[in-house]
Structures are given as structure tokens and as C-alpha cells.
Amino acid sequence: QFVNYDKLSDDERKEVSRVVAFVKFKDVPVSNPDVMKPGEVIKKVQQGLGNPKISRGGKEVAKFNSDTHVRCWRRYKIRPARGVANPQETDWKYCTYDRLHKDYGYTQAWVDFLVSELKDSKKFDALYLDGAELL
């Protein structure tokens, strides 16, 4: 409710001056509030690793990137590959499938796991060795 301040009596003005505003918040359900898209995972892991850079094509780029992220979810088998019959068969601790949008969301636990694992340079490098198992 809005009130014209100029039309208030002195007593009403004193009362209003004590109250700045009232706000009524409405709780609205949000889908997937605790998951993030791959781009956000990549950004957080890169930061968690100390923002390391590598040289690629004459440019300095982020060491943890979308290719690295794909290698990680494949290596740790947290979700199936694209186009499988049962895309919902994920490791729910790290990844969930969104049937409505037909995509995957990743958890903070996945980010934390990757940062912890990939601080070990041998484990990071093993992602790029064909058929190599992580130490």
C-alpha cells in the first residue's frame, strides 16, 4: 500500500519515519537448485586448482577445460555417454540427469572431488594417456 507522505499529519509522519519499508517474500520452487552446468564446474575446478594455464595454439589457455571435464566424467564413470538408452544411470553423488531438458547437472561434491584428485599432476596427466588407469 502506498501513502502520499505530503498528506500525512505530523504524528503520522513520525510513525512512518520509523518504518522504511515492508517486503513480502514469496517462496517459489526452483528446479535443480543444487546442481550446476558443465561450464560452471569447469570454472570452479580451474579456480580450485589455482587457475593454471597451458600453451595451446600459441595462446595461454585454462588447463582445466571442457575437454578435460569430459575426460573426467568418462574416467570416473559418473554418467553415461550421450545417446544411451538409460541416461539417468549416473553416480547421483556427482551428477544427475534432467529428463525435461535432456542434460546433466553436476554437484559441488563433483567439483570438490576433481580439485582434490587433479592437484596430483600424475592423475591429471593420466587423463590424456589412452587406456592409462589413474594411480
ZAPA-232881 format. One record per atom (N, C-alpha, C): residue number from 0; atom name; x, z, y. Coordinates in pm, 1 decimal. Layout:
N
LOKOL num atome       c1       c3       c2
LOKOL NUM    CA        X        Z        Y
...
***
This chain:
135
LOKOL num atome       c1       c3       c2
LOKOL   0     N     84.8      0.0   -116.9
LOKOL   0    CA      0.0      0.0      0.0
LOKOL   0     C     89.2      0.0    123.1
LOKOL   1     N     61.6    -88.6    216.4
LOKOL   1    CA    139.8    -99.4    338.4
LOKOL   1     C     65.6    -32.3    452.1
LOKOL   2     N    139.0     32.7    539.9
LOKOL   2    CA     80.1    104.6    652.7
LOKOL   2     C    147.9     56.4    780.0
LOKOL   3     N     66.9     34.8    886.1
LOKOL   3    CA    122.4     -4.9   1015.1
LOKOL   3     C    176.1    121.2   1081.8
LOKOL   4     N    305.6    131.6   1088.9
LOKOL   4    CA    372.2    250.5   1141.7
LOKOL   4     C    330.9    278.6   1286.0
LOKOL   5     N    312.7    175.4   1362.9
LOKOL   5    CA    277.4    192.2   1505.3
LOKOL   5     C    141.8    257.2   1524.6
LOKOL   6     N     54.2    249.7   1428.5
LOKOL   6    CA    -80.5    304.9   1442.3
LOKOL   6     C    -92.5    446.2   1384.8
LOKOL   7     N     16.1    503.1   1340.2
LOKOL   7    CA     13.5    637.1   1284.1
LOKOL   7     C     23.0    743.0   1393.5
LOKOL   8     N    -37.1    859.3   1366.4
LOKOL   8    CA    -25.1    972.4   1458.5
LOKOL   8     C    114.8   1031.6   1443.2
LOKOL   9     N    152.1   1121.9   1532.8
LOKOL   9    CA    283.8   1185.1   1525.9
LOKOL   9     C    302.1   1261.3   1394.5
LOKOL  10     N    199.3   1333.0   1352.6
LOKOL  10    CA    207.5   1407.4   1226.3
LOKOL  10     C    224.4   1312.4   1107.4
LOKOL  11     N    151.4   1200.0   1108.7
LOKOL  11    CA    161.6   1102.5   1000.6
LOKOL  11     C    300.4   1038.0    998.8
LOKOL  12     N    356.0   1013.7   1118.1
LOKOL  12    CA    490.7    956.2   1126.0
LOKOL  12     C    595.0   1051.3   1067.7
LOKOL  13     N    579.6   1181.7   1094.8
LOKOL  13    CA    671.9   1280.4   1038.9
LOKOL  13     C    663.4   1279.6    886.6
LOKOL  14     N    541.5   1270.2    835.6
LOKOL  14    CA    520.9   1268.6    691.0
LOKOL  14     C    583.1   1143.6    628.7
LOKOL  15     N    563.0   1030.6    691.1
LOKOL  15    CA    615.9    903.7    640.3
LOKOL  15     C    768.1    900.5    649.9
LOKOL  16     N    824.8    962.5    750.5
LOKOL  16    CA    970.5    957.4    767.6
LOKOL  16     C   1042.8   1027.6    653.3
LOKOL  17     N    972.2   1118.4    583.5
LOKOL  17    CA   1033.5   1187.2    469.4
LOKOL  17     C   1033.2   1099.6    344.7
LOKOL  18     N    946.9   1003.4    339.4
LOKOL  18    CA    935.0    916.8    222.8
LOKOL  18     C    980.1    777.0    261.9
LOKOL  19     N   1084.3    729.4    197.0
LOKOL  19    CA   1135.3    596.8    228.7
LOKOL  19     C   1053.6    490.4    158.0
LOKOL  20     N   1040.0    504.1     27.6
LOKOL  20    CA    964.7    404.1    -48.0
LOKOL  20     C    932.1    458.7   -185.9
LOKOL  21     N    825.5    408.1   -240.6
LOKOL  21    CA    790.1    436.0   -378.8
LOKOL  21     C    800.3    305.2   -453.9
LOKOL  22     N    858.9    311.7   -570.8
LOKOL  22    CA    872.7    191.4   -652.3
LOKOL  22     C    816.2    221.9   -790.1
LOKOL  23     N    732.8    134.8   -838.1
LOKOL  23    CA    678.0    149.8   -971.8
LOKOL  23     C    743.2     45.6  -1060.8
LOKOL  24     N    817.1     92.9  -1161.0
LOKOL  24    CA    884.7      2.3  -1252.1
LOKOL  24     C    796.5    -23.7  -1372.6
LOKOL  25     N    802.6   -143.5  -1417.9
LOKOL  25    CA    724.6   -183.0  -1534.2
LOKOL  25     C    821.6   -219.4  -1646.2
LOKOL  26     N    806.9   -153.0  -1760.7
LOKOL  26    CA    889.8   -185.7  -1875.2
LOKOL  26     C    838.1   -312.9  -1940.4
LOKOL  27     N    927.3   -408.4  -1955.3
LOKOL  27    CA    892.5   -535.4  -2017.5
LOKOL  27     C    983.5   -554.5  -2137.7
LOKOL  28     N    926.9   -584.7  -2253.6
LOKOL  28    CA   1013.6   -603.5  -2370.8
LOKOL  28     C   1107.5   -722.9  -2352.2
LOKOL  29     N   1229.3   -705.6  -2401.8
LOKOL  29    CA   1330.5   -810.0  -2392.1
LOKOL  29     C   1376.7   -844.0  -2533.0
LOKOL  30     N   1380.5   -970.8  -2564.5
LOKOL  30    CA   1428.7  -1013.4  -2696.1
LOKOL  30     C   1580.3  -1006.4  -2701.2
LOKOL  31     N   1631.6   -962.1  -2812.4
LOKOL  31    CA   1775.6   -958.6  -2838.0
LOKOL  31     C   1856.6   -890.5  -2726.9
LOKOL  32     N   1820.2   -768.9  -2688.3
LOKOL  32    CA   1892.0   -705.7  -2576.9
LOKOL  32     C   2035.9   -666.3  -2610.4
LOKOL  33     N   2066.3   -653.0  -2738.6
LOKOL  33    CA   2198.2   -603.5  -2777.7
LOKOL  33     C   2289.5   -710.5  -2836.0
LOKOL  34     N   2256.7   -836.5  -2813.8
LOKOL  34    CA   2341.9   -943.3  -2865.6
LOKOL  34     C   2385.7  -1034.5  -2751.9
LOKOL  35     N   2492.9  -1107.4  -2777.4
LOKOL  35    CA   2546.3  -1197.0  -2675.0
LOKOL  35     C   2574.6  -1334.3  -2733.6
LOKOL  36     N   2578.4  -1431.8  -2646.5
LOKOL  36    CA   2609.5  -1568.5  -2686.9
LOKOL  36     C   2760.3  -1581.8  -2709.5
LOKOL  37     N   2800.5  -1687.6  -2779.8
LOKOL  37    CA   2943.9  -1705.4  -2807.6
LOKOL  37     C   3031.9  -1703.3  -2682.3
LOKOL  38     N   2987.9  -1763.0  -2574.4
LOKOL  38    CA   3068.9  -1767.1  -2453.1
LOKOL  38     C   3103.0  -1628.9  -2399.8
LOKOL  39     N   3007.4  -1537.9  -2409.0
LOKOL  39    CA   3032.3  -1401.4  -2363.6
LOKOL  39     C   3128.3  -1330.1  -2458.3
LOKOL  40     N   3113.8  -1354.4  -2589.0
LOKOL  40    CA   3206.4  -1297.3  -2687.3
LOKOL  40     C   3348.5  -1344.6  -2655.4
LOKOL  41     N   3363.2  -1474.1  -2634.0
LOKOL  41    CA   3494.6  -1532.4  -2605.7
LOKOL  41     C   3557.4  -1467.5  -2483.0
LOKOL  42     N   3478.8  -1452.7  -2379.0
LOKOL  42    CA   3529.3  -1392.5  -2255.1
LOKOL  42     C   3572.9  -1247.6  -2278.1
LOKOL  43     N   3490.4  -1170.0  -2349.5
LOKOL  43    CA   3522.3  -1028.8  -2372.6
LOKOL  43     C   3643.1  -1011.3  -2463.9
LOKOL  44     N   3653.2  -1093.7  -2567.5
LOKOL  44    CA   3768.2  -1082.6  -2657.6
LOKOL  44     C   3895.8  -1122.3  -2583.6
LOKOL  45     N   3889.9  -1229.8  -2508.5
LOKOL  45    CA   4006.0  -1274.0  -2430.6
LOKOL  45     C   4052.7  -1162.1  -2337.5
LOKOL  46     N   3958.2  -1097.8  -2270.6
LOKOL  46    CA   3993.7   -986.3  -2182.3
LOKOL  46     C   4048.0   -868.2  -2261.5
LOKOL  47     N   3984.6   -838.7  -2375.8
LOKOL  47    CA   4027.8   -728.1  -2459.5
LOKOL  47     C   4168.0   -745.6  -2515.4
LOKOL  48     N   4208.8   -870.0  -2531.2
LOKOL  48    CA   4343.7   -899.6  -2580.2
LOKOL  48     C   4446.9   -901.3  -2467.1
LOKOL  49     N   4401.6   -876.1  -2345.8
LOKOL  49    CA   4493.4   -874.3  -2231.8
LOKOL  49     C   4502.6  -1006.7  -2159.9
LOKOL  50     N   4404.9  -1095.1  -2182.7
LOKOL  50    CA   4397.3  -1226.5  -2118.4
LOKOL  50     C   4521.5  -1313.3  -2142.6
LOKOL  51     N   4564.6  -1324.5  -2269.7
LOKOL  51    CA   4683.9  -1406.6  -2297.1
LOKOL  51     C   4655.2  -1555.4  -2276.2
LOKOL  52     N   4756.9  -1627.5  -2235.4
LOKOL  52    CA   4745.3  -1771.7  -2210.9
LOKOL  52     C   4839.5  -1846.9  -2304.5
LOKOL  53     N   4801.4  -1970.3  -2333.9
LOKOL  53    CA   4888.0  -2060.0  -2410.2
LOKOL  53     C   4892.0  -2193.2  -2336.8
LOKOL  54     N   4993.2  -2271.6  -2365.2
LOKOL  54    CA   5005.6  -2403.4  -2303.7
LOKOL  54     C   4943.8  -2507.6  -2396.7
LOKOL  55     N   4851.1  -2584.0  -2344.4
LOKOL  55    CA   4785.5  -2687.4  -2423.2
LOKOL  55     C   4761.2  -2807.8  -2331.5
LOKOL  56     N   4815.7  -2919.9  -2369.1
LOKOL  56    CA   4799.0  -3041.1  -2287.8
LOKOL  56     C   4858.5  -3028.3  -2149.3
LOKOL  57     N   4966.4  -2954.2  -2138.9
LOKOL  57    CA   5032.0  -2936.8  -2009.9
LOKOL  57     C   4962.9  -2836.4  -1919.0
LOKOL  58     N   4857.8  -2769.9  -1969.0
LOKOL  58    CA   4785.6  -2670.5  -1889.5
LOKOL  58     C   4793.6  -2535.8  -1957.6
LOKOL  59     N   4783.1  -2431.2  -1878.6
LOKOL  59    CA   4776.9  -2296.8  -1931.4
LOKOL  59     C   4629.9  -2261.7  -1952.1
LOKOL  60     N   4592.8  -2230.5  -2076.5
LOKOL  60    CA   4452.7  -2200.5  -2109.1
LOKOL  60     C   4444.0  -2067.7  -2184.4
LOKOL  61     N   4322.5  -2016.9  -2196.4
LOKOL  61    CA   4299.3  -1891.6  -2268.2
LOKOL  61     C   4338.9  -1906.6  -2414.7
LOKOL  62     N   4403.8  -1805.8  -2467.4
LOKOL  62    CA   4446.4  -1808.7  -2607.4
LOKOL  62     C   4325.5  -1793.9  -2700.1
LOKOL  63     N   4231.5  -1706.0  -2666.4
LOKOL  63    CA   4109.4  -1692.1  -2746.1
LOKOL  63     C   4002.8  -1779.1  -2681.6
LOKOL  64     N   3959.8  -1881.2  -2755.4
LOKOL  64    CA   3865.3  -1978.8  -2701.3
LOKOL  64     C   3757.3  -2008.2  -2804.7
LOKOL  65     N   3673.5  -2107.1  -2779.2
LOKOL  65    CA   3563.1  -2135.9  -2871.1
LOKOL  65     C   3612.5  -2177.6  -3009.6
LOKOL  66     N   3721.8  -2251.9  -3015.6
LOKOL  66    CA   3778.0  -2289.9  -3145.8
LOKOL  66     C   3822.0  -2166.1  -3223.3
LOKOL  67     N   3885.9  -2073.7  -3154.6
LOKOL  67    CA   3930.7  -1950.7  -3218.6
LOKOL  67     C   3811.8  -1870.3  -3268.5
LOKOL  68     N   3706.6  -1866.2  -3188.1
LOKOL  68    CA   3587.8  -1790.5  -3228.3
LOKOL  68     C   3525.1  -1849.4  -3354.8
LOKOL  69     N   3514.9  -1980.0  -3361.7
LOKOL  69    CA   3460.8  -2044.0  -3482.2
LOKOL  69     C   3547.8  -2010.4  -3603.0
LOKOL  70     N   3678.4  -2017.6  -3585.7
LOKOL  70    CA   3769.8  -1983.7  -3695.3
LOKOL  70     C   3748.1  -1838.8  -3741.2
LOKOL  71     N   3720.0  -1751.8  -3646.4
LOKOL  71    CA   3698.7  -1610.1  -3680.4
LOKOL  71     C   3570.1  -1589.5  -3759.4
LOKOL  72     N   3457.7  -1645.8  -3712.7
LOKOL  72    CA   3334.9  -1620.3  -3788.7
LOKOL  72     C   3339.6  -1687.1  -3925.4
LOKOL  73     N   3413.4  -1795.1  -3938.1
LOKOL  73    CA   3430.8  -1855.8  -4070.7
LOKOL  73     C   3520.3  -1768.3  -4158.0
LOKOL  74     N   3633.1  -1723.3  -4103.5
LOKOL  74    CA   3730.0  -1643.7  -4179.0
LOKOL  74     C   3667.1  -1513.9  -4228.9
LOKOL  75     N   3592.6  -1447.1  -4140.3
LOKOL  75    CA   3535.1  -1318.1  -4176.4
LOKOL  75     C   3394.3  -1330.2  -4235.9
LOKOL  76     N   3347.9  -1452.6  -4249.5
LOKOL  76    CA   3220.2  -1481.6  -4315.6
LOKOL  76     C   3104.2  -1398.3  -4261.1
LOKOL  77     N   3092.4  -1394.8  -4128.1
LOKOL  77    CA   2983.7  -1316.1  -4069.8
LOKOL  77     C   2855.4  -1396.5  -4051.9
LOKOL  78     N   2865.6  -1528.5  -4063.5
LOKOL  78    CA   2746.8  -1612.8  -4055.6
LOKOL  78     C   2772.5  -1740.7  -4133.0
LOKOL  79     N   2665.4  -1808.6  -4172.9
LOKOL  79    CA   2684.1  -1934.6  -4245.2
LOKOL  79     C   2713.9  -2049.7  -4149.3
LOKOL  80     N   2758.2  -2159.4  -4206.3
LOKOL  80    CA   2783.8  -2279.8  -4127.3
LOKOL  80     C   2651.1  -2340.2  -4080.0
LOKOL  81     N   2658.7  -2425.7  -3983.9
LOKOL  81    CA   2540.3  -2492.4  -3930.2
LOKOL  81     C   2473.2  -2578.4  -4037.8
LOKOL  82     N   2339.7  -2581.6  -4035.8
LOKOL  82    CA   2265.2  -2669.4  -4123.6
LOKOL  82     C   2238.2  -2618.1  -4263.1
LOKOL  83     N   2268.7  -2490.4  -4290.6
LOKOL  83    CA   2242.6  -2436.1  -4423.1
LOKOL  83     C   2095.2  -2402.1  -4439.2
LOKOL  84     N   2051.6  -2386.4  -4563.4
LOKOL  84    CA   1910.9  -2357.7  -4591.9
LOKOL  84     C   1868.2  -2218.9  -4542.7
LOKOL  85     N   1959.8  -2122.2  -4544.0
LOKOL  85    CA   1926.8  -1984.8  -4504.9
LOKOL  85     C   2016.9  -1936.6  -4391.5
LOKOL  86     N   1992.4  -1982.1  -4270.3
LOKOL  86    CA   2080.1  -1945.1  -4158.5
LOKOL  86     C   2077.4  -1795.9  -4125.3
LOKOL  87     N   1974.2  -1726.1  -4172.1
LOKOL  87    CA   1961.2  -1583.9  -4141.6
LOKOL  87     C   2052.7  -1495.2  -4226.3
LOKOL  88     N   2123.1  -1551.6  -4320.6
LOKOL  88    CA   2212.7  -1472.5  -4405.1
LOKOL  88     C   2343.8  -1444.4  -4332.2
LOKOL  89     N   2337.2  -1344.8  -4245.2
LOKOL  89    CA   2452.2  -1306.8  -4163.1
LOKOL  89     C   2495.7  -1165.4  -4196.9
LOKOL  90     N   2612.0  -1127.9  -4148.6
LOKOL  90    CA   2654.0   -988.4  -4153.7
LOKOL  90     C   2593.3   -925.6  -4028.1
LOKOL  91     N   2478.0   -863.7  -4044.4
LOKOL  91    CA   2398.7   -816.2  -3930.4
LOKOL  91     C   2472.2   -716.7  -3841.6
LOKOL  92     N   2579.1   -655.6  -3891.6
LOKOL  92    CA   2658.1   -564.9  -3807.6
LOKOL  92     C   2724.0   -642.8  -3693.0
LOKOL  93     N   2754.6   -769.1  -3719.7
LOKOL  93    CA   2826.9   -851.1  -3622.6
LOKOL  93     C   2746.7   -967.7  -3565.2
LOKOL  94     N   2646.0  -1012.5  -3637.2
LOKOL  94    CA   2579.1  -1136.6  -3597.9
LOKOL  94     C   2434.4  -1137.4  -3646.4
LOKOL  95     N   2344.3  -1190.4  -3563.7
LOKOL  95    CA   2204.8  -1206.9  -3603.7
LOKOL  95     C   2160.8  -1349.7  -3574.0
LOKOL  96     N   2065.6  -1396.5  -3653.2
LOKOL  96    CA   2011.7  -1530.6  -3633.7
LOKOL  96     C   1879.9  -1518.9  -3557.3
LOKOL  97     N   1861.9  -1602.9  -3457.6
LOKOL  97    CA   1738.0  -1608.7  -3380.2
LOKOL  97     C   1660.5  -1731.8  -3425.9
LOKOL  98     N   1555.8  -1708.8  -3503.3
LOKOL  98    CA   1478.3  -1818.3  -3560.6
LOKOL  98     C   1409.0  -1901.0  -3451.5
LOKOL  99     N   1360.0  -1834.8  -3347.2
LOKOL  99    CA   1289.9  -1905.2  -3239.9
LOKOL  99     C   1380.6  -2006.2  -3170.2
LOKOL 100     N   1502.9  -1966.5  -3139.2
LOKOL 100    CA   1595.6  -2053.5  -3066.4
LOKOL 100     C   1694.1  -2127.0  -3156.3
LOKOL 101     N   1691.4  -2092.5  -3284.6
LOKOL 101    CA   1779.8  -2155.3  -3383.1
LOKOL 101     C   1927.1  -2143.3  -3343.0
LOKOL 102     N   1964.1  -2019.7  -3306.4
LOKOL 102    CA   2103.9  -1993.5  -3273.5
LOKOL 102     C   2141.7  -1852.0  -3315.0
LOKOL 103     N   2266.2  -1817.9  -3292.2
LOKOL 103    CA   2318.2  -1688.7  -3334.8
LOKOL 103     C   2355.0  -1603.5  -3214.2
LOKOL 104     N   2336.8  -1473.0  -3230.5
LOKOL 104    CA   2379.7  -1376.8  -3130.3
LOKOL 104     C   2481.5  -1284.1  -3194.1
LOKOL 105     N   2576.0  -1238.9  -3116.6
LOKOL 105    CA   2684.9  -1156.2  -3166.9
LOKOL 105     C   2680.1  -1018.6  -3101.7
LOKOL 106     N   2724.3   -918.4  -3174.5
LOKOL 106    CA   2717.1   -780.5  -3126.9
LOKOL 106     C   2847.8   -735.4  -3061.8
LOKOL 107     N   2838.4   -623.1  -2993.1
LOKOL 107    CA   2957.9   -562.6  -2935.0
LOKOL 107     C   3053.8   -519.6  -3045.3
LOKOL 108     N   2999.5   -482.9  -3161.4
LOKOL 108    CA   3085.0   -445.9  -3275.5
LOKOL 108     C   3173.7   -563.3  -3316.9
LOKOL 109     N   3121.4   -685.8  -3307.7
LOKOL 109    CA   3199.4   -805.6  -3339.3
LOKOL 109     C   3314.2   -820.6  -3238.8
LOKOL 110     N   3284.7   -802.9  -3112.6
LOKOL 110    CA   3388.6   -810.7  -3009.2
LOKOL 110     C   3496.0   -705.6  -3036.4
LOKOL 111     N   3453.5   -582.5  -3061.3
LOKOL 111    CA   3548.6   -473.5  -3086.0
LOKOL 111     C   3634.7   -502.3  -3209.2
LOKOL 112     N   3572.2   -553.0  -3315.0
LOKOL 112    CA   3644.9   -587.2  -3437.2
LOKOL 112     C   3749.7   -694.2  -3409.5
LOKOL 113     N   3710.7   -799.6  -3339.5
LOKOL 113    CA   3804.0   -908.7  -3310.5
LOKOL 113     C   3921.2   -862.8  -3225.1
LOKOL 114     N   3893.5   -784.3  -3124.0
LOKOL 114    CA   4001.4   -734.6  -3038.4
LOKOL 114     C   4097.9   -650.6  -3121.9
LOKOL 115     N   4043.9   -564.2  -3205.3
LOKOL 115    CA   4128.1   -479.3  -3289.6
LOKOL 115     C   4211.8   -562.6  -3387.4
LOKOL 116     N   4149.1   -656.8  -3454.9
LOKOL 116    CA   4218.2   -740.1  -3554.1
LOKOL 116     C   4322.3   -832.2  -3490.7
LOKOL 117     N   4284.1   -897.7  -3384.2
LOKOL 117    CA   4367.1  -1005.4  -3330.1
LOKOL 117     C   4477.9   -958.2  -3237.0
LOKOL 118     N   4484.6   -828.6  -3213.4
LOKOL 118    CA   4601.0   -776.1  -3141.4
LOKOL 118     C   4725.8   -790.2  -3228.1
LOKOL 119     N   4703.5   -798.9  -3358.3
LOKOL 119    CA   4811.8   -823.2  -3453.9
LOKOL 119     C   4839.1   -974.1  -3452.8
LOKOL 120     N   4952.3  -1014.9  -3399.8
LOKOL 120    CA   4982.7  -1157.8  -3384.5
LOKOL 120     C   4984.5  -1231.5  -3518.3
LOKOL 121     N   5021.3  -1162.9  -3627.2
LOKOL 121    CA   5022.0  -1228.2  -3758.4
LOKOL 121     C   4879.9  -1265.1  -3800.0
LOKOL 122     N   4785.6  -1178.0  -3772.7
LOKOL 122    CA   4645.9  -1206.4  -3806.9
LOKOL 122     C   4591.0  -1317.9  -3718.6
LOKOL 123     N   4628.8  -1317.5  -3592.6
LOKOL 123    CA   4584.9  -1424.3  -3502.7
LOKOL 123     C   4641.2  -1558.0  -3550.1
LOKOL 124     N   4770.1  -1562.3  -3577.4
LOKOL 124    CA   4834.6  -1686.4  -3620.2
LOKOL 124     C   4779.4  -1735.4  -3754.3
LOKOL 125     N   4739.4  -1642.7  -3840.6
LOKOL 125    CA   4685.9  -1679.9  -3971.6
LOKOL 125     C   4555.7  -1759.5  -3960.1
LOKOL 126     N   4485.9  -1746.5  -3848.8
LOKOL 126    CA   4362.3  -1823.7  -3827.9
LOKOL 126     C   4390.2  -1973.7  -3827.0
LOKOL 127     N   4512.8  -2010.9  -3793.6
LOKOL 127    CA   4548.8  -2152.2  -3779.3
LOKOL 127     C   4627.2  -2206.7  -3898.3
LOKOL 128     N   4641.0  -2125.1  -4001.9
LOKOL 128    CA   4708.9  -2170.7  -4122.9
LOKOL 128     C   4602.0  -2204.4  -4225.1
LOKOL 129     N   4596.9  -2327.8  -4270.1
LOKOL 129    CA   4495.9  -2370.0  -4367.9
LOKOL 129     C   4508.6  -2290.2  -4495.8
LOKOL 130     N   4398.8  -2229.8  -4537.3
LOKOL 130    CA   4394.5  -2158.2  -4663.5
LOKOL 130     C   4466.4  -2026.5  -4664.4
LOKOL 131     N   4527.0  -1987.2  -4553.0
LOKOL 131    CA   4600.7  -1860.7  -4548.8
LOKOL 131     C   4503.4  -1745.3  -4538.0
LOKOL 132     N   4527.0  -1641.3  -4613.8
LOKOL 132    CA   4446.3  -1520.5  -4608.4
LOKOL 132     C   4504.7  -1428.5  -4501.9
LOKOL 133     N   4417.2  -1352.2  -4439.2
LOKOL 133    CA   4465.1  -1253.7  -4341.9
LOKOL 133     C   4539.6  -1144.0  -4414.4
LOKOL 134     N   4641.9  -1094.2  -4350.5
LOKOL 134    CA   4723.8   -987.0  -4409.1
LOKOL 134     C   4647.2   -856.8  -4413.6
***
